């Protein structure tokens, strides 16, 4: 729940730099949240099976978007702690040999003790 809510807050802060109201962003954020929720069942099966075929996008693809979010946040003076966490976890996942796997492969990072 906090990941979703903090993601919304990060987006609202970023768009706020362009004078986009949070209430204007909310419907788009809700749609994005619903789309992401649609991945949960697929990713749950992948996690249980220990196989992460990239039917939608690879970790490497997500890395590009995360790097762009971080750069834009820095350029606009928006807090980068949350995007940095996501980016670091994705980089570790790629370094562990999962760059061409689905986002669900990031489960490996959550199963490890904190670095």
Secondary structure, DSSP 4 states (H G I P E B T S, - for coil): -HHHHHHHHHHHHHHHTTT--HHHHHHHHHHHHHHHHHTHHHHHHHHHHT----SS--HHHHHHHHHHHHHHHHHTT---HHHHHHHHHHHHHIIIIITTS-GGGGHHHHTSPP-
